[in-house]
Amino acid sequence: MQNAQPPSASRLDAVLLALAHTTRRGVVERLGRGPASVSELAASYDVALPSFVQHLRVLEDAGIVTSQKSGRVRTYALAPHALKPMEGWLAEQRDLWTRRLDQLDHFLINDQEPTP
């Protein structure tokens, strides 16, 4: 039986999963320059439109992008705080490994016996 994850962990999982594919990371990078329509986004990729739209759906389900439809055109934009769960997790990992490396450094400098 698996332990239930806190909501923040499942949110982090969704963001990491969405960013695991190179096409989706490329879309996020492109949207970093501003909103774009589906056709503008898809023009850079040699992928069938239904497959490309599925990538957009994964990003939207993870909360990384938002979309709005005006007539027949759907436009996507980055969600303002979409990557916060990942930023927090990465900061925790960086702090953990900084402390561990500092401890190793202290051990190597201070706790070794001198060699004859």
N, C-alpha and C positions, 0 to 999 in steps of 0.2 A: 504494500500500500504506500502510495506516494504522499509526502507531506504537502499540505496546501501552501501555495506561495502567497506572500502578501501581494496586494494589488500592484505595488511598485515593481516587484519582480516580474510579474506577467507583462507589465507595460514595457519593461526593459527587454524582455524576451521578444516581444513583438517588434520593437525598434531594431534590435540586432538582426532578427530574421529578415526584416524588410531590407536592411542594408547589406545583407549577405550576397546579393546578386549584383554583378557589375552594371547591368542595365539600370537597375533602380538607383544605384549610387550615382550613375551618370545623370539621371533625371534630377536627382537632388542637387547635384552640382549646377546643372543648367538652371533650375528654378532659383538658385542662389542669386542669379542675375536679374530675376524678376519673373512674374507670372507668364505662362505660355499656354496656348491651346494644345489640345491633343495632337492635332496635325503638325504643329510646330515642334513639339517634343518628339513625335514619332519619326520625323523627317531624317533625323540623325542615325536611325537604326534600321538595319535590314531584317526586320521582324514583321510578321503579319500583324495587321492592326488589332485583331482580337487578342493576340498574345501580348501585344504592347499594352493594351487597355487593362489586361489582367495585372501587369506590373504596377500600373497606376492604382489599381484597386488595392493591391497589397500595401502600397505606401499610404493610401488614404485610410485603410483599416487600422494601420499602425499609428495613425495620427500625425504622420510626418508631413502630409500635404492635405490641402483642402481643395475642393472644386466648386465651381458654380457654373450654371448653364444659362446662357443668354441666347435665346432662339435655338439655333442648331449647333452652336459652338459651346463646348465645355472647356473652361479655362482652369488650370491648376496653379496653385501657389504654395510655397512652403508655409507650414503652420509655425507661428512665432516661437513657441517653446517646445517644439517637437522632440528635440534631442536632449532635453534636460535629464531624463532618466539615465541616459547613457553618460552624460557629462558627470553626473553624481557618482555613478559606478566607477568610471575611470579615475576620478579623483580619489575615491576610497582605495582603489588598487595601487595607484601611484604612492599614496601615503603609506600603505602597508609595506610596499617594497622599498621605499626610502628608509623607513625604520629598520627593516631587516638588513639592508645594505650598510646602514650606519652601525648596527650591532656587529656585523661581520668585520667592518673596518676597525671598530674598537677592539674586537678580539684579536685581529691580526697584528695590531700595533701594540697592544698592552698586555695581552694574556699569554703570549708565547714565551717559552723559556728561551734564553739565549743559547745559541749553539756554540760549542767549544771551538 
